[in-house]
Amino acid sequence: MKYVCLGFMDEGKWASMAAAECEAMMKECFAYDEILKRDGHFISDTALQSSGNAVTLRWYQSKVSVTDGPFAETKEQLGGILILEARDLNQAIQLMSNHPGVRLGGPFEIRPMHEEITTRAMEGLDANELLASIK
């Protein structure tokens, strides 16, 4: 089963770190990602730019409203996404508990991927076919 692991970090903490600290943290994270790859658990990952470069879309008064950045009541912002292959949620938790990003960066949210919807959407099914296939 595939799990999406959302890594959060206080962007202020990241900005205040010395370049050498940032580099050491990234090296440690990349080294663990290599272990996940070697053991067949790593599917993909992506790092995100600062939330200051983001916009949020909402439907408001019958049209799309665009605002700067995410709206969050927390200092921690989404910083990266890792997709993991694991036997079950317990194994995903175990694998991510060893990721240096949890210790050095911030919290990770682990959520099962809805593989059937993802696969069928990639196959180009229209919305009605997609909904019929998952009911």
DSSP file (Angstrom, degrees, kcal/mol; ACC not computed):
  #  RESIDUE AA STRUCTURE BP1 BP2  ACC     N-H-->O    O-->H-N    N-H-->O    O-->H-N    TCO  KAPPA ALPHA  PHI   PSI    X-CA   Y-CA   Z-CA
    1    1 A M              0   0    0      0, 0.0    85,-2.9     0, 0.0     2,-0.4   0.000 360.0 360.0 360.0 146.1    0.0    0.0    0.0
    2    2 A K  E     -A   85   0A   0    111,-0.2   111,-2.7    83,-0.2     2,-0.4  -0.761 360.0-165.7 -98.7 141.8    1.2    3.5   -0.7
    3    3 A Y  E     -AB  84 112A   0     81,-2.9    81,-3.0    -2,-0.4     2,-0.6  -0.979  14.9-140.3-126.3 137.3    1.3    6.3    1.9
    4    4 A V  E     -AB  83 111A   0    107,-3.2   107,-2.6    -2,-0.4     2,-0.6  -0.871  17.2-160.8 -95.9 124.3    1.7   10.0    1.4
    5    5 A C  E     -AB  82 110A   0     77,-3.4    77,-2.4    -2,-0.6     2,-0.6  -0.929   1.8-160.1-111.0 113.9    4.0   11.5    4.0
    6    6 A L  E     -AB  81 109A   0    103,-3.2   103,-2.6    -2,-0.6     2,-0.5  -0.847   7.3-154.1 -99.5 116.5    3.6   15.3    4.3
    7    7 A G  E     -AB  80 108A   0     73,-2.7    72,-3.4    -2,-0.6    73,-1.4  -0.790  10.0-166.3 -96.7 128.9    6.5   16.9    6.0
    8    8 A F  E     +A   78   0A   0     99,-3.0     2,-0.3    -2,-0.5    70,-0.2  -0.826   8.3 176.1-112.9 150.8    6.0   20.2    7.9
    9    9 A M  E     -A   77   0A   0     68,-2.2    68,-2.6    -2,-0.3     2,-0.8  -0.994  39.0-109.4-152.3 147.1    8.6   22.7    9.1
   10   10 A D  E >>  -A   76   0A   0     95,-0.5     4,-1.9    -2,-0.3     3,-0.5  -0.689  28.9-154.7 -73.5 110.6    8.7   26.1   10.8
   11   11 A E  H 3> S+     0   0    0     64,-0.9     4,-2.5    -2,-0.8    -1,-0.2   0.805  92.3  58.6 -62.8 -28.5   10.0   28.2    7.9
   12   12 A G  H 3> S+     0   0    0     63,-0.2     4,-1.6     2,-0.2    -1,-0.3   0.888 104.8  50.1 -65.4 -38.9   11.4   30.7   10.4
   13   13 A K  H <> S+     0   0    0     -3,-0.5     4,-0.8     2,-0.2    -2,-0.2   0.934 111.3  48.6 -63.2 -46.3   13.5   27.9   12.0
   14   14 A W  H >< S+     0   0    0     -4,-1.9     3,-0.9     1,-0.2    -2,-0.2   0.921 111.0  50.3 -59.6 -45.5   14.8   26.9    8.5
   15   15 A A  H 3< S+     0   0    0     -4,-2.5    -1,-0.2     1,-0.2    -2,-0.2   0.804 109.6  51.7 -65.0 -29.4   15.6   30.6    7.6
   16   16 A S  H 3< S+     0   0    0     -4,-1.6    -1,-0.2    -3,-0.2    -2,-0.2   0.591  88.7 101.4 -85.4  -9.7   17.5   31.0   10.9
   17   17 A M  S << S-     0   0    0     -3,-0.9     2,-0.0    -4,-0.8    -3,-0.0  -0.486  79.6-111.4 -76.3 143.9   19.7   27.9   10.4
   18   18 A A     >  -     0   0    0     -2,-0.2     4,-2.3     1,-0.1     3,-0.4  -0.364  29.5-110.9 -67.0 153.5   23.3   28.4    9.2
   19   19 A A  H  > S+     0   0    0      1,-0.2     4,-2.5     2,-0.2     5,-0.2   0.872 119.6  54.1 -55.0 -40.0   24.0   27.1    5.7
   20   20 A A  H  > S+     0   0    0      1,-0.2     4,-2.3     2,-0.2    -1,-0.2   0.877 107.8  50.2 -64.8 -37.3   26.1   24.3    7.1
   21   21 A E  H  > S+     0   0    0     -3,-0.4     4,-2.5     2,-0.2    -2,-0.2   0.921 111.2  48.5 -65.5 -43.8   23.2   23.2    9.4
   22   22 A C  H  X S+     0   0    0     -4,-2.3     4,-2.5     1,-0.2    -2,-0.2   0.922 112.7  48.4 -60.9 -45.0   20.8   23.1    6.4
   23   23 A E  H  X S+     0   0    0     -4,-2.5     4,-2.5    -5,-0.2    -1,-0.2   0.910 111.4  49.3 -63.4 -42.9   23.3   21.2    4.3
   24   24 A A  H  X S+     0   0    0     -4,-2.3     4,-2.2     2,-0.2    -1,-0.2   0.908 111.6  49.5 -64.0 -41.5   23.9   18.6    7.1
   25   25 A M  H  X S+     0   0    0     -4,-2.5     4,-2.3     2,-0.2    -2,-0.2   0.930 111.9  47.7 -62.5 -45.6   20.2   18.2    7.7
   26   26 A M  H  X S+     0   0    0     -4,-2.5     4,-3.0     1,-0.2     5,-0.2   0.904 110.4  52.1 -63.8 -41.5   19.5   17.6    3.9
   27   27 A K  H  X S+     0   0    0     -4,-2.5     4,-2.2     1,-0.2    -1,-0.2   0.911 110.2  48.8 -60.9 -42.0   22.4   15.1    3.7
   28   28 A E  H  X S+     0   0    0     -4,-2.2     4,-1.8     2,-0.2    -1,-0.2   0.912 113.2  46.7 -65.0 -42.3   21.0   13.2    6.6
   29   29 A C  H  X S+     0   0    0     -4,-2.3     4,-2.3     2,-0.2    -2,-0.2   0.927 112.6  49.1 -64.9 -45.2   17.5   13.1    5.1
   30   30 A F  H  X S+     0   0    0     -4,-3.0     4,-1.9     1,-0.2    -2,-0.2   0.865 108.1  55.2 -63.6 -35.9   18.8   12.1    1.6
   31   31 A A  H  X S+     0   0    0     -4,-2.2     4,-1.3    -5,-0.2    -1,-0.2   0.906 109.6  46.0 -64.5 -40.8   20.9    9.3    3.2
   32   32 A Y  H  X S+     0   0    0     -4,-1.8     4,-2.3     1,-0.2    -2,-0.2   0.887 107.9  56.8 -69.2 -37.0   17.8    7.9    4.8
   33   33 A D  H  X S+     0   0    0     -4,-2.3     4,-2.4     1,-0.2    -1,-0.2   0.878 103.7  55.0 -59.0 -36.5   15.8    8.3    1.6
   34   34 A E  H  X S+     0   0    0     -4,-1.9     4,-2.8     2,-0.2    -1,-0.2   0.873 106.2  50.8 -64.2 -36.8   18.6    6.1    0.0
   35   35 A I  H  X S+     0   0    0     -4,-1.3     4,-2.1     2,-0.2    -2,-0.2   0.925 109.8  49.9 -65.0 -44.0   17.9    3.4    2.6
   36   36 A L  H  <>S+     0   0    0     -4,-2.3     5,-2.8     2,-0.2     6,-1.3   0.893 112.5  48.2 -60.9 -39.5   14.2    3.6    1.8
   37   37 A K  H ><5S+     0   0    0     -4,-2.4     3,-1.6     4,-0.2    -2,-0.2   0.948 110.3  50.7 -64.0 -49.1   15.0    3.2   -1.9
   38   38 A R  H 3<5S+     0   0    0     -4,-2.8    -2,-0.2     1,-0.3    -1,-0.2   0.864 112.2  47.3 -56.6 -38.3   17.3    0.3   -1.3
   39   39 A D  T 3<5S-     0   0    0     -4,-2.1    -1,-0.3    -5,-0.2    -2,-0.2   0.374 117.0-111.3 -90.0   4.9   14.7   -1.5    0.7
   40   40 A G  T < 5S+     0   0    0     -3,-1.6    -3,-0.2    -4,-0.2    -2,-0.1   0.683  89.7 106.8  79.5  18.7   11.9   -0.9   -1.8
   41   41 A H      < +     0   0    0     -5,-2.8    44,-3.6    -6,-0.2     2,-0.5   0.687  52.1  90.3 -99.9 -22.3    9.8    1.5    0.2
   42   42 A F  E     +C   84   0A   0     -6,-1.3    42,-0.2    42,-0.2     3,-0.1  -0.643  37.4 163.0 -83.9 124.3   10.6    4.8   -1.5
   43   43 A I  E     -     0   0A   0     40,-2.7     2,-0.3    -2,-0.5    41,-0.2   0.815  62.4 -46.8-101.5 -55.4    8.2    5.7   -4.4
   44   44 A S  E     -C   83   0A   0     39,-1.3    39,-3.5     2,-0.0    -1,-0.4  -0.977  48.1-160.6-167.4 168.7    9.0    9.4   -4.9
   45   45 A D  E     -C   82   0A   0     -2,-0.3     2,-0.3    37,-0.3    37,-0.2  -0.977   0.1-164.9-152.5 165.5    9.4   12.7   -3.1
   46   46 A T  E     -C   81   0A   0     35,-2.3    35,-2.6    -2,-0.3     2,-0.4  -0.967  13.8-141.1-153.4 139.3    9.3   16.4   -3.8
   47   47 A A  E     -C   80   0A   0     -2,-0.3     2,-0.3    33,-0.2    33,-0.3  -0.787  21.6-141.9 -97.9 145.1   10.5   19.4   -1.9
   48   48 A L        -     0   0    0     31,-3.0     3,-0.1    -2,-0.4    -2,-0.0  -0.814  11.9-120.0-108.5 147.0    8.4   22.6   -1.9
   49   49 A Q        -     0   0    0     -2,-0.3    -1,-0.1     1,-0.2     5,-0.0  -0.216  58.0 -59.5 -69.9 173.1    9.5   26.2   -2.0
   50   50 A S    >   -     0   0    0      1,-0.1     3,-2.2     2,-0.1    -1,-0.2  -0.127  44.2-118.6 -54.4 147.9    8.5   28.5    0.8
   51   51 A S  G >  S+     0   0    0      1,-0.3     3,-1.6     2,-0.2    -1,-0.1   0.701 111.7  75.5 -62.8 -17.5    4.9   29.0    1.5
   52   52 A G  G 3  S+     0   0    0      1,-0.3    -1,-0.3    17,-0.1    17,-0.1   0.678  93.7  51.5 -66.0 -16.2    5.6   32.7    0.7
   53   53 A N  G <  S+     0   0    0     -3,-2.2    -1,-0.3    15,-0.1     2,-0.2   0.322  98.1  93.2 -98.7   5.9    5.6   31.5   -3.0
   54   54 A A    <   -     0   0    0     -3,-1.6    15,-3.7    -4,-0.1     2,-0.3  -0.566  55.0-159.4 -99.5 160.9    2.3   29.8   -2.7
   55   55 A V  E     -D   68   0B   0     13,-0.3     2,-0.4    -2,-0.2    13,-0.2  -0.951  10.8-141.2-130.4 156.1   -1.3   30.8   -3.4
   56   56 A T  E     -D   67   0B   0     11,-2.6    11,-2.4    -2,-0.3     2,-0.4  -0.974  10.1-152.6-119.9 132.1   -4.5   29.4   -2.1
   57   57 A L  E     +D   66   0B   0     -2,-0.4     2,-0.3     9,-0.2     9,-0.2  -0.865  19.0 171.4-103.5 136.0   -7.7   29.0   -4.3
   58   58 A R  E     -D   65   0B   0      7,-2.2     7,-3.6    -2,-0.4     2,-0.7  -0.986  36.6-118.6-138.9 150.2  -11.1   29.0   -2.8
   59   59 A W  E     +D   64   0B   0     -2,-0.3     2,-0.4     5,-0.2     5,-0.2  -0.817  45.8 165.9 -87.0 120.1  -14.6   29.2   -4.2
   60   60 A Y  E >   -D   63   0B   0      3,-3.4     3,-1.0    -2,-0.7    -2,-0.1  -0.986  59.4 -11.2-143.6 125.5  -16.1   32.4   -2.9
   61   61 A Q  T 3  S-     0   0    0     -2,-0.4    -1,-0.1     1,-0.2     3,-0.1   0.910 128.3 -50.6  49.7  51.8  -19.3   34.2   -4.0
   62   62 A S  T 3  S+     0   0    0      1,-0.2     2,-0.3    -3,-0.0    -1,-0.2   0.665 125.5  72.2  65.7  21.4  -19.6   32.1   -7.2
   63   63 A K  E <  S-D   60   0B   0     -3,-1.0    -3,-3.4    -5,-0.0     2,-0.4  -0.975  88.8 -85.9-153.6 168.6  -16.1   32.6   -8.3
   64   64 A V  E     -D   59   0B   0     -2,-0.3     2,-0.5    -5,-0.2    -5,-0.2  -0.635  36.0-158.3 -80.0 130.5  -12.5   31.6   -7.6
   65   65 A S  E     -D   58   0B   0     -7,-3.6    -7,-2.2    -2,-0.4     2,-0.5  -0.935   4.0-157.1-108.3 132.0  -10.8   33.7   -5.0
   66   66 A V  E     +D   57   0B   0     -2,-0.5     2,-0.3    -9,-0.2    -9,-0.2  -0.944  14.8 176.3-113.4 124.7   -6.9   33.7   -5.0
   67   67 A T  E     -D   56   0B   0    -11,-2.4   -11,-2.6    -2,-0.5     2,-0.2  -0.899  35.9 -96.3-123.9 156.7   -5.0   34.6   -1.8
   68   68 A D  E    S-D   55   0B   0     -2,-0.3   -13,-0.3   -13,-0.2   -15,-0.1  -0.478  80.6 -22.5 -70.5 137.4   -1.3   34.7   -1.1
   69   69 A G  S    S-     0   0    0    -15,-3.7   -13,-0.3    -2,-0.2     2,-0.2   0.307  94.9 -52.0  58.1 175.0    0.1   31.6    0.7
   70   70 A P        -     0   0    0      0, 0.0     2,-0.7     0, 0.0   -14,-0.1  -0.543  48.5-127.9 -79.9 152.0   -1.7   29.1    2.8
   71   71 A F        +     0   0    0     -2,-0.2     2,-0.3    -4,-0.0    -2,-0.1  -0.913  45.0 155.1 -99.7 115.9   -3.9   30.2    5.6
   72   72 A A        -     0   0    0     -2,-0.7     5,-0.0     2,-0.1     0, 0.0  -0.996  47.8-143.2-143.6 146.9   -2.8   28.3    8.7
   73   73 A E  S    S+     0   0    0     -2,-0.3     2,-0.3     3,-0.0    -1,-0.0   0.257  83.9  74.4 -88.3  11.0   -3.0   28.9   12.4
   74   74 A T  S    S-     0   0    0      2,-0.2    -2,-0.1     1,-0.1     0, 0.0  -0.850  77.7-132.4-125.0 157.7    0.4   27.3   12.9
   75   75 A K  S    S+     0   0    0     -2,-0.3   -64,-0.9   -65,-0.1     2,-0.3   0.751  85.1  91.6 -76.0 -24.9    4.0   28.3   12.2
   76   76 A E  E     -A   10   0A   0    -66,-0.2     2,-0.3   -65,-0.1   -66,-0.3  -0.570  58.7-173.4 -80.0 130.4    4.7   24.9   10.5
   77   77 A Q  E     -A    9   0A   0    -68,-2.6   -68,-2.2    -2,-0.3     2,-0.3  -0.855  37.2 -88.2-120.1 155.1    4.1   24.9    6.8
   78   78 A L  E     +A    8   0A   0     -2,-0.3   -70,-0.3   -70,-0.2     3,-0.1  -0.458  48.0 169.0 -62.5 124.4    4.1   22.0    4.3
   79   79 A G  E     -     0   0A   0    -72,-3.4   -31,-3.0     1,-0.4     2,-0.3   0.628  55.3  -5.6-114.4 -21.0    7.7   21.6    3.1
   80   80 A G  E     -AC   7  47A   0    -73,-1.4   -73,-2.7   -33,-0.3     2,-0.4  -0.990  51.1-135.2-170.5 163.6    7.8   18.4    1.2
   81   81 A I  E     -AC   6  46A   0    -35,-2.6   -35,-2.3    -2,-0.3     2,-0.4  -0.995  15.3-174.2-131.5 131.4    6.0   15.2    0.2
   82   82 A L  E     -AC   5  45A   0    -77,-2.4   -77,-3.4    -2,-0.4     2,-0.5  -0.994  13.2-150.6-125.3 132.3    7.3   11.7    0.2
   83   83 A I  E     -AC   4  44A   0    -39,-3.5   -40,-2.7    -2,-0.4   -39,-1.3  -0.915  21.7-170.7-105.8 127.7    5.4    8.7   -1.2
   84   84 A L  E     -AC   3  42A   0    -81,-3.0   -81,-2.9    -2,-0.5     2,-0.6  -0.875  22.0-140.1-122.7 143.7    6.2    5.5    0.6
   85   85 A E  E     +A    2   0A   0    -44,-3.6     2,-0.3    -2,-0.3   -83,-0.2  -0.930  37.3 159.4-101.5 124.0    5.4    1.8    0.0
   86   86 A A        -     0   0    0    -85,-2.9     3,-0.1    -2,-0.6     4,-0.0  -0.979  50.7-122.4-144.6 156.1    4.6    0.0    3.2
   87   87 A R  S    S-     0   0    0     -2,-0.3     2,-0.3     1,-0.2    -1,-0.1   0.877  91.1 -25.8 -63.7 -40.0    2.7   -3.2    4.2
   88   88 A D  S  > S-     0   0    0    -87,-0.1     4,-2.1    -3,-0.1     3,-0.2  -0.928  77.7 -78.6-162.2 179.4    0.4   -1.2    6.5
   89   89 A L  H  > S+     0   0    0     -2,-0.3     4,-2.7     1,-0.2     5,-0.2   0.867 124.3  57.7 -61.2 -37.0    0.1    2.1    8.4
   90   90 A N  H  > S+     0   0    0      1,-0.2     4,-2.3     2,-0.2    -1,-0.2   0.911 108.1  45.8 -61.3 -41.5    2.1    0.6   11.3
   91   91 A Q  H  > S+     0   0    0     -3,-0.2     4,-3.0     2,-0.2    -1,-0.2   0.900 111.1  53.0 -68.0 -38.9    5.0   -0.1    9.0
   92   92 A A  H  X S+     0   0    0     -4,-2.1     4,-2.5     2,-0.2     5,-0.2   0.913 110.4  48.0 -60.7 -41.9    4.7    3.4    7.4
   93   93 A I  H  X S+     0   0    0     -4,-2.7     4,-2.1     2,-0.2    -2,-0.2   0.925 112.1  49.5 -63.1 -44.6    4.9    4.9   10.9
   94   94 A Q  H  X S+     0   0    0     -4,-2.3     4,-0.8    -5,-0.2    -2,-0.2   0.934 112.8  46.8 -60.2 -47.0    7.9    2.8   11.8
   95   95 A L  H >< S+     0   0    0     -4,-3.0     3,-0.7     1,-0.2    -2,-0.2   0.922 115.9  43.6 -63.4 -44.7    9.7    3.8    8.6
   96   96 A M  H >< S+     0   0    0     -4,-2.5     3,-1.3     1,-0.2     6,-0.3   0.763 101.5  68.4 -75.5 -23.3    9.0    7.5    8.9
   97   97 A S  H 3< S+     0   0    0     -4,-2.1    -1,-0.2     1,-0.3    -2,-0.2   0.789 101.6  49.5 -63.1 -25.4    9.8    7.5   12.7
   98   98 A N  T << S+     0   0    0     -4,-0.8    -1,-0.3    -3,-0.7    -2,-0.2   0.486  84.9 111.4 -90.0  -3.9   13.4    6.8   11.6
   99   99 A H    X>  -     0   0    0     -3,-1.3     3,-1.6    -4,-0.2     4,-0.8  -0.567  67.5-139.9 -74.8 128.5   13.4    9.7    9.1
  100  100 A P  H 3> S+     0   0    0      0, 0.0     4,-3.5     0, 0.0     5,-0.4   0.766  97.2  72.4 -58.5 -25.2   15.7   12.5   10.2
  101  101 A G  H 3>>S+     0   0    0      1,-0.2     4,-2.0     2,-0.2     5,-1.9   0.826  93.6  53.9 -60.3 -31.1   13.2   15.0    9.0
  102  102 A V  H <45S+     0   0    0     -3,-1.6    -1,-0.2    -6,-0.3    -5,-0.1   0.916 117.2  36.2 -67.6 -43.2   10.9   14.2   11.9
  103  103 A R  H  <5S+     0   0    0     -4,-0.8    -2,-0.2     1,-0.1    -1,-0.2   0.884 130.3  30.4 -75.9 -40.4   13.7   14.8   14.4
  104  104 A L  H  <5S+     0   0    0     -4,-3.5    -3,-0.2     2,-0.1    -2,-0.2   0.741 130.0  24.8 -95.4 -25.9   15.4   17.8   12.6
  105  105 A G  T  <5S-     0   0    0     -4,-2.0   -95,-0.5    -5,-0.4    -3,-0.2   0.865 102.4 -84.4-107.3 -70.2   12.5   19.5   10.8
  106  106 A G      < -     0   0    0     -5,-1.9    -1,-0.3   -97,-0.2   -97,-0.1  -0.962  60.5 -27.0 177.1-167.4    9.0   19.0   12.1
  107  107 A P        -     0   0    0      0, 0.0   -99,-3.0     0, 0.0     2,-0.4  -0.238  45.1-148.9 -70.7 155.4    6.0   16.8   12.1
  108  108 A F  E     -B    7   0A   0   -101,-0.2     2,-0.5     2,-0.0  -101,-0.2  -0.983   3.3-149.8-120.5 134.7    5.0   14.4    9.3
  109  109 A E  E     -B    6   0A   0   -103,-2.6  -103,-3.2    -2,-0.4     2,-0.5  -0.908  13.0-158.7 -99.0 131.6    1.4   13.5    8.5
  110  110 A I  E     +B    5   0A   0     -2,-0.5  -105,-0.2  -105,-0.2   -17,-0.0  -0.956  16.6 171.5-114.7 124.1    1.1   10.0    7.1
  111  111 A R  E     -B    4   0A   0   -107,-2.6  -107,-3.2    -2,-0.5     2,-0.1  -0.996  35.2-112.9-135.8 132.8   -2.0    9.3    5.0
  112  112 A P  E     -B    3   0A   0      0, 0.0     2,-0.3     0, 0.0  -109,-0.3  -0.377  34.3-123.6 -61.5 138.3   -2.9    6.3    2.9
  113  113 A M        -     0   0    0   -111,-2.7     2,-1.6     1,-0.1  -111,-0.2  -0.624  14.9-125.4 -79.1 140.5   -3.1    7.0   -0.8
  114  114 A H     >  +     0   0    0     -2,-0.3     4,-2.3     1,-0.2     5,-0.2  -0.680  36.3 179.9 -85.2  86.6   -6.4    6.2   -2.4
  115  115 A E  H  > S+     0   0    0     -2,-1.6     4,-3.0     1,-0.2     5,-0.2   0.830  70.8  56.1 -64.0 -35.9   -4.7    4.1   -5.1
  116  116 A E  H  > S+     0   0    0      2,-0.2     4,-2.5     1,-0.2     5,-0.2   0.944 111.6  42.4 -64.7 -46.5   -7.8    3.1   -6.9
  117  117 A I  H  > S+     0   0    0      2,-0.2     4,-2.7     1,-0.2     5,-0.2   0.931 115.8  50.1 -64.5 -43.9   -8.9    6.6   -7.6
  118  118 A T  H  X S+     0   0    0     -4,-2.3     4,-2.0     2,-0.2    -2,-0.2   0.934 113.1  45.7 -59.4 -48.0   -5.4    7.7   -8.4
  119  119 A T  H  X S+     0   0    0     -4,-3.0     4,-1.3     1,-0.2    -1,-0.2   0.934 115.1  46.2 -62.3 -47.5   -4.9    4.8  -10.9
  120  120 A R  H  <>S+     0   0    0     -4,-2.5     5,-1.6    -5,-0.2     4,-0.3   0.870 110.8  52.4 -67.2 -36.1   -8.3    5.3  -12.6
  121  121 A A  H ><5S+     0   0    0     -4,-2.7     3,-1.3     1,-0.2    -1,-0.2   0.895 108.1  51.8 -64.6 -38.2   -7.8    9.1  -12.8
  122  122 A M  H 3<5S+     0   0    0     -4,-2.0    -1,-0.2     1,-0.3    -2,-0.2   0.772 101.2  62.1 -68.2 -24.9   -4.4    8.4  -14.5
  123  123 A E  T 3<5S-     0   0    0     -4,-1.3    -1,-0.3    -5,-0.1    -2,-0.2   0.553 118.1-113.4 -77.3  -6.7   -6.2    6.1  -17.0
  124  124 A G  T < 5 +     0   0    0     -3,-1.3    -3,-0.2    -4,-0.3    -2,-0.1   0.728  54.2 166.2  85.3  22.6   -8.2    9.1  -18.1
  125  125 A L      < -     0   0    0     -5,-1.6    -1,-0.2     1,-0.1     2,-0.0  -0.438  37.0-119.1 -67.6 144.4  -11.7    8.1  -16.9
  126  126 A D     >  -     0   0    0     -2,-0.1     4,-2.6     1,-0.1     5,-0.2  -0.314  34.8 -94.4 -76.4 172.3  -14.2   10.9  -16.9
  127  127 A A  H  > S+     0   0    0      1,-0.2     4,-2.6     2,-0.2     5,-0.2   0.866 123.7  50.1 -59.0 -41.7  -15.8   11.9  -13.6
  128  128 A N  H  > S+     0   0    0      2,-0.2     4,-2.4     1,-0.2    -1,-0.2   0.921 113.1  45.8 -65.4 -43.5  -18.9    9.7  -14.0
  129  129 A E  H  > S+     0   0    0      2,-0.2     4,-1.9     1,-0.2    -2,-0.2   0.904 113.1  51.4 -64.4 -40.1  -16.8    6.6  -14.8
  130  130 A L  H  X S+     0   0    0     -4,-2.6     4,-0.9     2,-0.2    -2,-0.2   0.938 111.9  45.3 -62.6 -47.6  -14.5    7.4  -11.9
  131  131 A L  H >X S+     0   0    0     -4,-2.6     4,-0.8     1,-0.2     3,-0.6   0.902 112.8  51.0 -63.9 -40.9  -17.3    7.7   -9.4
  132  132 A A  H 3< S+     0   0    0     -4,-2.4     3,-0.4     1,-0.2    -1,-0.2   0.845 107.0  55.3 -64.1 -32.9  -19.0    4.5  -10.7
  133  133 A S  H 3< S+     0   0    0     -4,-1.9    -1,-0.2     1,-0.2    -2,-0.2   0.721 110.3  43.9 -75.6 -20.6  -15.8    2.6  -10.4
  134  134 A I  H <<        0   0    0     -4,-0.9    -1,-0.2    -3,-0.6    -2,-0.2   0.492 360.0 360.0-104.4  -3.3  -15.2    3.4   -6.7
  135  135 A K     <        0   0    0     -4,-0.8    -1,-0.2    -3,-0.4    -2,-0.1   0.464 360.0 360.0 -86.5 360.0  -18.8    2.9   -5.4
